[in-house]
């Protein structure tokens, strides 16, 4: 059964700092890996999707990498801002459970201090 | 486009009551999903549908039922509510089976069973 782990569970940084969020998964037979952002009391917003054949994806100040063979992904946020404060969820898309589905980690709660 | 909409936003149920959580999308997406998110945990898949008239179980289907009579709507039915069903429920949709498609999430329904 696929398991997704995110470290750290919570992170507090001063504004302007660069930071890295980590995600690991146990079964490397994935089709893609996605990073989502969740604001309190709201739904999830997709940030980046990396296909299994890709190594990284970039969007603005965000860069996500994927090392499928080692079961790891990182989300790099450059020049953090208070508006980046949210919970970041990593999810992998596979068919290990008999159906094509996303398996989510528990998330990293990020606080950016002005 | 309104995207994915969910009603109600909040609901309190007594043990043994039943209710239906509504989900609708106006993006003409074929695939729709129901997840639950317990405090401090990642999302877990309850049921999903790949098109009108087709539904299948996810990781945690017990205590729930779904139907998909139209492309737009995917209601989730709770029968005989139990405290273990206290959670936040998210509906999501995506265009099709492509592994490059991301899922679009609704704002969630916060359910408490007392």
Boltz contact constraints between the chains, C-beta under 6 A:
constraints:
  - contact:
      token1: [A, 31]
      token2: [B, 99]
      max_distance: 6.0
  - contact:
      token1: [A, 32]
      token2: [B, 99]
      max_distance: 6.0
  - contact:
      token1: [A, 42]
      token2: [B, 107]
      max_distance: 6.0
  - contact:
      token1: [A, 43]
      token2: [B, 90]
      max_distance: 6.0
  - contact:
      token1: [A, 43]
      token2: [B, 105]
      max_distance: 6.0
  - contact:
      token1: [A, 43]
      token2: [B, 106]
      max_distance: 6.0
  - contact:
      token1: [A, 43]
      token2: [B, 107]
      max_distance: 6.0
  - contact:
      token1: [A, 43]
      token2: [B, 108]
      max_distance: 6.0
  - contact:
      token1: [A, 44]
      token2: [B, 105]
      max_distance: 6.0
  - contact:
      token1: [A, 46]
      token2: [B, 102]
      max_distance: 6.0
  - contact:
      token1: [A, 49]
      token2: [B, 102]
      max_distance: 6.0
  - contact:
      token1: [A, 101]
      token2: [B, 45]
      max_distance: 6.0
  - contact:
      token1: [A, 104]
      token2: [B, 42]
      max_distance: 6.0
  - contact:
      token1: [A, 104]
      token2: [B, 43]
      max_distance: 6.0
  - contact:
      token1: [A, 105]
      token2: [B, 42]
      max_distance: 6.0
  - contact:
      token1: [A, 106]
      token2: [B, 41]
      max_distance: 6.0
  - contact:
      token1: [A, 106]
      token2: [B, 42]
      max_distance: 6.0
